[in-house]
Amino acid sequence: MYQRLRNLREDKDLSQKELAKILGMSQTGYSKYETGENDIPTTILIKLADFYGTSIDYILGRSNQR
């Protein structure tokens, strides 16, 4: 799951800092999602899925279909 977050972000050519700003949070806070140090809240999962145009299941690794 965490590698998918990174891949999705990198596919958009965004830094963690840029994506964190879009999500309204700190870069450090977002980084902890990509490393698995913190669980991702549902509200952030929804924002990420909407932003990337994918499903939450894809982000969580429950589906391989974007």
Buried (B, 14 or more C-beta within 10 A) or exposed (E): EBEBBEEBBEEEEBEBEBBBBEBEBEBEBBBBBBEEEEEBEEEBBEBBBEBBEBEBEBBBEEEEEE
